[in-house]
């Protein structure tokens, strides 16, 4: 088994880890493992995540207020303790999908580093969708937790 490298960086948000790091999940549906023998990240195993997970995470992130794409990705990564990694190749198609169905709206503006950026915000329709999907996700998560919980042995 390969060992995790001692210092790792997240090229998108610039986060650093020292010592062993937990495995992280890329929203592009792959487990991302950093090895001392690898110079780039590689997919170790494919994970089947529920369809719409990224959409739900984006909607939840925008519930706090408008944000540009890079900030959305960094917020998801930060709030997941760097476990969930959002690639721009997944983020921007998801944002376009959410725009198309009217769950979010977009407007051009200036970012915190004085650059042009597209800012996204949650619409009323998106807020309703967030509530519905978050409720479904909670039920799903609770069901998985019940299945994974240790089972007491039955007496004979």
Secondary structure, 3 states (H helix, E strand, C coil): CCCCCCEEECCCCCCEEECCCCCEEECCCEEEECCCCCCCCEEEEECCCCCCHHHHHHHHHHCCCCEEHHHHHHHHHHHCCCCEECCHHHHHHHHHHHHHCCCEEEEEEECCCCCEEEEEEECHHHHHHHHHHHHHHHHHHHHHHHHHCCCCCCCC
